[in-house]
Amino acid sequence: MGLIRDRLEMSGRVAVVTGGGRGIGRGIAEALCEVGAAVVIAELDEELGPAAELELSEAGHAARWVRTNVRDGESIEAMMAETISRHGRVDVLVNNAGGMFRAPALDISERGFLAVVNQNLTSTFLASRAAAKAMARQGGSIVNIASIAGMVGHLDSVHYASAKAGIIGLTRSLAAE
């Protein structure tokens, strides 16, 4: 039977991967390229983003880095506008960008809590909303990366678990709409 990507064909499709410069996001960007998608690497890091674009481009893939701060709605809107201007569409959004730091709940400041929620949950909403506006005309798919932490919780990560639980609820609500 093989891997699922062996059965996918995405030539002519445009995918955006937030946090596509490293880790899981980088792997997702590469896999989407390998099945024929043009991939926009929405990444803030000015070393990782261009490096991912270069590596994928040198492998013969259509990949482009767009500097994107997922904590900033204007930055997300600008990235989507650039994607649509360049490619005429967006077919897939993978909300992958996220992060956390470990700390007991009693030691997390309000600022620290909100930073993790914004990095994970708010960014997922903002990017989904921006992509959905474009997809409303032609259809598309939004994939949100959550975590088991959002279902069962984890020690020293109340902020992260809360954000990931929020992503699960957000995904269900967006699907219902």
C-alpha positions as CSV (number, residue, x, y, z in Angstrom):
1,M,0.0,0.0,0.0
2,G,2.9,2.4,0.7
3,L,2.8,5.9,2.0
4,I,-0.2,8.2,1.6
5,R,1.9,10.7,-0.3
6,D,2.5,8.0,-2.9
7,R,-1.2,8.3,-3.8
8,L,-1.4,12.1,-3.7
9,E,-1.1,14.3,-6.8
10,M,-1.0,18.0,-6.1
11,S,0.4,19.5,-9.3
12,G,-1.1,22.9,-9.9
13,R,-2.1,23.3,-6.3
14,V,-0.7,25.9,-3.9
15,A,0.0,25.1,-0.3
16,V,1.0,27.4,2.6
17,V,2.9,25.9,5.6
18,T,3.3,28.1,8.6
19,G,6.5,27.5,10.5
20,G,7.7,25.7,7.4
21,G,11.4,26.4,8.0
22,R,12.1,23.7,10.5
23,G,10.9,20.5,12.2
24,I,7.5,19.1,11.4
25,G,6.7,22.2,9.2
26,R,9.8,21.7,7.1
27,G,8.9,18.0,6.6
28,I,5.4,18.9,5.6
29,A,6.6,21.5,3.1
30,E,9.0,19.0,1.6
31,A,6.3,16.3,1.3
32,L,3.9,18.8,-0.3
33,C,6.6,19.7,-2.8
34,E,7.3,16.1,-3.5
35,V,3.6,15.5,-4.6
36,G,3.8,18.5,-6.9
37,A,2.4,21.5,-4.9
38,A,3.9,24.9,-5.1
39,V,4.7,25.6,-1.5
40,V,4.8,28.9,0.4
41,I,7.0,28.6,3.5
42,A,5.5,31.1,5.9
43,E,8.4,31.5,8.3
44,L,9.6,34.3,10.5
45,D,13.2,33.1,11.0
46,E,15.3,34.9,8.4
47,E,17.9,32.1,8.3
48,L,15.6,29.0,8.3
49,G,13.1,30.4,5.8
50,P,15.5,31.2,3.0
51,A,17.5,28.0,3.7
52,A,14.3,25.9,3.3
53,E,13.4,27.7,0.1
54,L,16.9,27.2,-1.3
55,E,17.1,23.5,-0.5
56,L,13.7,22.8,-1.9
57,S,14.3,24.9,-5.0
58,E,17.6,23.2,-5.7
59,A,15.8,19.9,-5.5
60,G,13.6,21.1,-8.4
61,H,10.6,22.0,-6.3
62,A,8.4,25.2,-6.5
63,A,9.0,26.6,-3.0
64,R,9.1,30.2,-1.9
65,W,9.8,31.7,1.5
66,V,7.6,34.6,2.7
67,R,8.6,36.2,5.9
68,T,5.6,35.8,8.2
69,N,5.0,36.6,11.8
70,V,2.1,34.4,12.7
71,R,1.4,36.4,15.9
72,D,0.5,39.4,13.7
73,G,-2.7,39.4,11.6
74,E,-1.4,42.0,9.2
75,S,1.7,39.9,8.5
76,I,-0.5,36.9,7.8
77,E,-2.8,38.9,5.5
78,A,0.2,40.2,3.6
79,M,1.6,36.7,3.2
80,M,-1.8,35.4,1.9
81,A,-2.0,38.4,-0.5
82,E,1.5,37.8,-1.8
83,T,0.6,34.1,-2.3
84,I,-2.5,34.9,-4.2
85,S,-0.8,37.6,-6.3
86,R,2.0,35.2,-7.2
87,H,0.0,32.0,-7.7
88,G,-3.5,33.2,-8.2
89,R,-4.9,30.9,-5.5
90,V,-4.3,29.0,-2.2
91,D,-5.5,25.4,-2.0
92,V,-4.1,24.2,1.2
93,L,-3.1,25.8,4.5
94,V,-1.2,23.9,7.1
95,N,-1.2,25.7,10.4
96,N,1.9,24.2,11.9
97,A,3.7,27.2,13.6
98,G,3.8,26.9,17.3
99,G,5.9,26.8,20.3
100,M,6.1,26.7,24.1
101,F,8.4,26.9,27.1
102,R,8.0,24.5,30.1
103,A,7.0,26.1,33.4
104,P,4.7,25.3,36.3
105,A,1.3,27.1,36.0
106,L,2.1,29.1,39.1
107,D,5.3,30.5,37.5
108,I,3.8,31.5,34.1
109,S,3.2,35.2,33.8
110,E,0.2,36.6,32.0
111,R,2.5,37.7,29.2
112,G,4.1,34.3,28.9
113,F,0.7,32.6,28.9
114,L,-0.7,34.9,26.2
115,A,2.5,34.6,24.1
116,V,2.1,30.8,23.9
117,V,-1.7,31.1,23.2
118,N,-1.0,33.7,20.5
119,Q,1.8,31.6,18.9
120,N,-0.4,28.5,18.7
121,L,-4.1,29.3,18.8
122,T,-4.5,32.9,17.7
123,S,-2.2,32.4,14.8
124,T,-4.2,29.3,13.7
125,F,-7.4,31.4,13.7
126,L,-5.8,34.3,11.9
127,A,-4.2,32.2,9.2
128,S,-7.4,30.1,8.8
129,R,-9.5,33.1,8.4
130,A,-7.2,34.6,5.8
131,A,-7.0,31.4,3.8
132,A,-10.7,30.7,4.0
133,K,-11.5,34.1,2.4
134,A,-9.5,33.0,-0.6
135,M,-10.7,29.4,-0.5
136,A,-14.4,30.5,-0.4
137,R,-14.1,31.1,-4.2
138,Q,-12.5,27.8,-5.3
139,G,-12.5,25.5,-2.3
140,G,-9.5,24.2,-0.4
141,S,-8.3,22.5,2.8
142,I,-7.1,23.7,6.1
143,V,-5.0,21.4,8.3
144,N,-4.4,22.4,11.9
145,I,-1.7,20.8,13.9
146,A,-2.8,20.2,17.5
147,S,-1.4,17.9,20.1
148,I,-2.4,15.2,22.5
149,A,-1.6,17.8,25.2
150,G,-4.8,19.5,24.1
151,M,-6.8,16.5,25.1
152,V,-5.1,15.2,28.2
153,G,-2.9,18.0,29.4
154,H,0.8,17.8,30.3
155,L,2.9,18.8,33.3
156,D,4.5,22.3,33.1
157,S,2.6,23.3,30.0
158,V,-0.8,24.6,31.0
159,H,-0.4,27.4,28.4
160,Y,0.4,25.1,25.6
161,A,-2.2,22.5,26.5
162,S,-4.8,25.3,26.7
163,A,-3.8,26.6,23.2
164,K,-3.8,23.1,21.7
165,A,-7.3,22.3,23.2
166,G,-8.4,25.6,21.7
167,I,-7.1,24.5,18.3
168,I,-9.2,21.3,18.5
169,G,-12.3,23.4,19.3
170,L,-11.4,26.0,16.6
171,T,-11.0,23.2,14.0
172,R,-14.4,21.7,14.9
173,S,-16.1,25.0,14.8
174,L,-14.6,26.1,11.5
175,A,-15.5,22.7,10.0
176,A,-19.1,23.2,11.1
177,E,-19.2,26.7,9.5
